[in-house]
Amino acid sequence: MLYIILIGIASFFVAVLAIQNSMPVELSFFTMKFNSNLIVVIILSLLAGIFIAFCWGLKLKTQHYIRERKAQDRINKLEYENKTLKKRIADLNYEEPVPEWRVSQEKGNGPIPPK
């Protein structure tokens, strides 16, 4: 919100400057020369600045998005790897339970094993 207010104030001062200085000027760009009002030059300069700032902001947002996407992919990969390793550890630590008939048979007084 503050950013929008600052842009509005800056635009107001540029507009006042342009209106107060609306005299004809000669512009030259490389080999081309033409006449225009100072207000047109100021407004075109303002629009060029806004366009450059927009492109720069778009570049920064794109870079941020790419970095965030790579980080999220890495997080997902590490979470999958963590889950796989935990499952593998659980499988390695798993001991098959001994049936009751075998325990009592080892003690020597158990029933006959089921067939």
Backbone hydrogen bonds in HBPLUS format (Angstrom, degrees):
<---DONOR---> <-ACCEPTOR-->    atom                        ^
c    i                          cat <-CA-CA->   ^        H-A-AA   ^      H-
h    n   atom  resd res      DA  || num        DHA   H-A  angle D-A-AA Bond
n    s   type  num  typ     dist DA aas  dist angle  dist       angle   num
A0005-ILE N   A0001-MET O   3.09 MM   4  6.43 156.8  2.15 150.2 156.4     1
A0006-LEU N   A0002-LEU O   2.93 MM   4  6.22 161.6  1.96 152.6 157.2     2
A0007-ILE N   A0003-TYR O   2.98 MM   4  6.22 155.6  2.04 146.3 153.1     3
A0008-GLY N   A0004-ILE O   2.93 MM   4  6.15 155.9  1.99 145.9 152.7     4
A0009-ILE N   A0005-ILE O   2.96 MM   4  6.26 157.0  2.01 152.0 157.5     5
A0010-ALA N   A0006-LEU O   2.97 MM   4  6.15 166.5  1.99 150.5 154.2     6
A0011-SER N   A0007-ILE O   2.86 MM   4  6.02 157.8  1.91 149.2 155.8     7
A0012-PHE N   A0008-GLY O   2.95 MM   4  6.13 149.9  2.04 142.8 151.0     8
A0013-PHE N   A0009-ILE O   3.08 MM   4  6.43 160.6  2.12 152.2 155.9     9
A0014-VAL N   A0010-ALA O   3.00 MM   4  6.26 154.4  2.07 147.7 155.1    10
A0015-ALA N   A0011-SER O   2.89 MM   4  6.07 158.6  1.94 148.2 154.1    11
A0016-VAL N   A0012-PHE O   2.92 MM   4  6.21 161.0  1.95 153.5 158.3    12
A0017-LEU N   A0013-PHE O   2.95 MM   4  6.06 162.9  1.98 145.1 150.3    13
A0018-ALA N   A0014-VAL O   2.87 MM   4  6.05 156.9  1.92 147.7 154.5    14
A0019-ILE N   A0015-ALA O   2.90 MM   4  6.10 158.9  1.95 150.9 156.2    15
A0020-GLN N   A0016-VAL O   2.99 MM   4  6.12 162.6  2.02 152.5 157.0    16
A0021-ASN N   A0017-LEU O   3.11 MM   4  6.13 132.7  2.34 138.5 150.0    17
A0038-LEU N   A0023-MET O   2.91 MM  15  5.62 144.5  2.04 143.5 152.8    18
A0025-VAL N   A0036-SER O   2.67 MM  11  5.53 166.9  1.69 171.7 174.5    19
A0036-SER N   A0025-VAL O   2.90 MM  11  5.53 160.4  1.94 160.6 167.1    20
A0027-LEU N   A0034-PHE O   2.68 MM   7  5.34 170.4  1.69 170.9 169.3    21
A0034-PHE N   A0027-LEU O   2.86 MM   7  5.34 155.9  1.92 148.9 156.5    22
A0029-PHE N   A0032-MET O   2.83 MM   3  5.16 154.0  1.89 141.5 150.4    23
A0032-MET N   A0029-PHE O   2.89 MM   3  5.16 154.5  1.95 138.8 133.5    24
A0040-VAL N   A0037-ASN O   3.15 MM   3  5.43 126.9  2.45 101.4 113.4    25
A0041-VAL N   A0037-ASN O   3.33 MM   4  6.74 155.4  2.40 145.3 151.7    26
A0042-ILE N   A0038-LEU O   2.90 MM   4  6.17 162.4  1.93 155.1 159.6    27
A0043-ILE N   A0039-ILE O   2.93 MM   4  6.08 166.0  1.95 148.4 152.6    28
A0044-LEU N   A0040-VAL O   2.89 MM   4  5.99 160.5  1.93 146.6 152.5    29
A0045-SER N   A0041-VAL O   2.92 MM   4  6.08 152.3  2.00 143.7 151.6    30
A0046-LEU N   A0042-ILE O   2.89 MM   4  6.16 154.7  1.96 148.8 155.9    31
A0047-LEU N   A0043-ILE O   2.88 MM   4  6.13 162.5  1.91 152.3 156.6    32
A0048-ALA N   A0044-LEU O   2.87 MM   4  6.04 152.9  1.94 143.9 151.6    33
A0049-GLY N   A0045-SER O   2.94 MM   4  6.17 155.1  2.00 145.4 152.0    34
A0050-ILE N   A0046-LEU O   2.93 MM   4  6.23 156.1  1.98 150.6 157.2    35
A0051-PHE N   A0047-LEU O   2.89 MM   4  6.09 159.2  1.94 147.1 152.9    36
A0052-ILE N   A0048-ALA O   2.92 MM   4  6.15 159.0  1.96 149.4 154.9    37
A0053-ALA N   A0049-GLY O   2.92 MM   4  6.10 161.3  1.96 148.4 153.7    38
A0054-PHE N   A0050-ILE O   2.86 MM   4  6.05 154.3  1.93 147.9 155.3    39
A0055-CYS N   A0051-PHE O   2.94 MM   4  6.20 159.8  1.98 149.3 154.2    40
A0056-TRP N   A0052-ILE O   2.95 MM   4  6.16 158.6  1.99 149.1 155.1    41
A0057-GLY N   A0053-ALA O   2.89 MM   4  6.08 162.1  1.92 149.0 154.0    42
A0058-LEU N   A0054-PHE O   2.88 MM   4  6.06 153.9  1.94 147.6 155.2    43
A0059-LYS N   A0055-CYS O   2.94 MM   4  6.16 152.2  2.02 144.8 152.1    44
A0060-LEU N   A0056-TRP O   2.99 MM   4  6.30 160.2  2.03 151.4 156.1    45
A0061-LYS N   A0057-GLY O   2.91 MM   4  6.12 160.6  1.95 149.8 155.2    46
A0062-THR N   A0058-LEU O   2.92 MM   4  6.05 157.0  1.98 145.9 152.3    47
A0063-GLN N   A0059-LYS O   2.97 MM   4  6.22 162.3  2.01 151.3 155.8    48
A0064-HIS N   A0060-LEU O   2.94 MM   4  6.13 160.6  1.98 148.2 153.8    49
A0065-TYR N   A0061-LYS O   2.87 MM   4  6.08 157.6  1.92 148.1 154.3    50
A0066-ILE N   A0062-THR O   2.95 MM   4  6.18 159.7  1.99 151.7 156.7    51
A0067-ARG N   A0063-GLN O   2.96 MM   4  6.19 166.4  1.98 153.5 156.9    52
A0068-GLU N   A0064-HIS O   2.88 MM   4  6.03 161.4  1.92 150.5 156.2    53
A0069-ARG N   A0065-TYR O   2.86 MM   4  6.00 155.4  1.92 146.6 153.7    54
A0070-LYS N   A0066-ILE O   2.97 MM   4  6.21 161.3  2.01 151.1 155.5    55
A0071-ALA N   A0067-ARG O   2.96 MM   4  6.15 160.0  2.00 148.6 154.3    56
A0072-GLN N   A0068-GLU O   2.88 MM   4  6.08 156.7  1.94 148.0 154.4    57
A0073-ASP N   A0069-ARG O   2.91 MM   4  6.15 155.7  1.97 147.6 154.4    58
A0074-ARG N   A0070-LYS O   2.96 MM   4  6.20 155.9  2.02 146.7 153.3    59
A0075-ILE N   A0071-ALA O   2.88 MM   4  6.14 154.8  1.95 147.3 154.5    60
A0076-ASN N   A0072-GLN O   2.90 MM   4  6.13 163.6  1.93 150.5 154.5    61
A0077-LYS N   A0073-ASP O   2.96 MM   4  6.16 156.8  2.01 146.3 152.7    62
A0078-LEU N   A0074-ARG O   2.89 MM   4  6.10 161.9  1.93 150.9 155.7    63
A0079-GLU N   A0075-ILE O   2.84 MM   4  6.05 155.7  1.89 152.9 159.8    64
A0080-TYR N   A0076-ASN O   3.00 MM   4  6.17 158.0  2.05 145.9 151.7    65
A0081-GLU N   A0077-LYS O   2.90 MM   4  6.14 159.9  1.94 147.8 153.9    66
A0082-ASN N   A0078-LEU O   2.82 MM   4  5.95 154.1  1.88 144.6 151.9    67
A0083-LYS N   A0079-GLU O   2.93 MM   4  6.13 161.1  1.96 148.1 152.7    68
A0084-THR N   A0080-TYR O   2.90 MM   4  6.13 159.8  1.94 150.4 156.2    69
A0085-LEU N   A0081-GLU O   2.90 MM   4  6.09 160.6  1.94 149.4 154.5    70
A0086-LYS N   A0082-ASN O   2.91 MM   4  6.11 156.4  1.97 149.3 155.9    71
A0087-LYS N   A0083-LYS O   3.01 MM   4  6.21 155.3  2.08 145.4 151.9    72
A0088-ARG N   A0084-THR O   2.93 MM   4  6.16 153.6  2.00 145.2 153.1    73
A0089-ILE N   A0085-LEU O   2.86 MM   4  6.08 157.9  1.91 149.3 154.9    74
A0090-ALA N   A0086-LYS O   2.92 MM   4  6.12 158.8  1.96 145.2 151.4    75
A0091-ASP N   A0087-LYS O   2.88 MM   4  6.13 152.1  1.95 145.8 153.7    76
A0092-LEU N   A0088-ARG O   2.91 MM   4  6.18 151.8  1.99 146.4 154.1    77
A0093-ASN N   A0089-ILE O   2.93 MM   4  6.12 148.5  2.03 149.4 157.8    78
A0094-TYR N   A0090-ALA O   3.03 MM   4  5.96 118.1  2.43 136.7 150.6    79
A0102-ARG N   A0099-PRO O   3.13 MM   3  5.50 131.2  2.38 104.2 116.2    80
A0103-VAL N   A0099-PRO O   3.29 MM   4  6.68 156.0  2.36 150.0 156.5    81
A0104-SER N   A0100-GLU O   3.04 MM   4  6.31 170.8  2.05 160.0 161.1    82
A0105-GLN N   A0101-TRP O   2.94 MM   4  5.91 138.0  2.12 130.4 142.5    83
A0106-GLU N   A0102-ARG O   2.91 MM   4  6.07 148.0  2.01 145.4 152.7    84
A0107-LYS N   A0103-VAL O   3.26 MM   4  6.56 138.2  2.44 137.5 148.2    85
A0109-ASN N   A0104-SER O   3.30 MM   5  5.98 139.8  2.47 169.2 161.1    86
A0108-GLY N   A0105-GLN O   3.00 MM   3  4.92 139.5  2.17  93.5 105.9    87
